[in-house]
Amino acid sequence: MFWTLELASYLEDAPWPATKDELIDYAIRSGAPIEVVENLQELEDEGEIYEGIEDIWPDYPSQDDFFFNEDEY
């Protein structure tokens, strides 16, 4: 499983919280690249509910990881 910011961005508007099957369905319906669907299919399916992309990709950068001041823009 290999995530990039571009691939993860296709799940930003996903209906969180969601199960693995719901995320796969969303990715297919939203026209995400096949790599996103393949990454989701590689997740272990234990009936787990994912609260956000951070549950799938723990290294997903948050707003705190970017070094700019939002007030300046």
Secondary structure, DSSP 8 states (H G I E B T S, - for coil): ----HHHHHTTTTS-SSEEHHHHHHHHHHTT--HHHHHHHHTS--SS-EE-SHHHH-TT---GGGS---GGG-
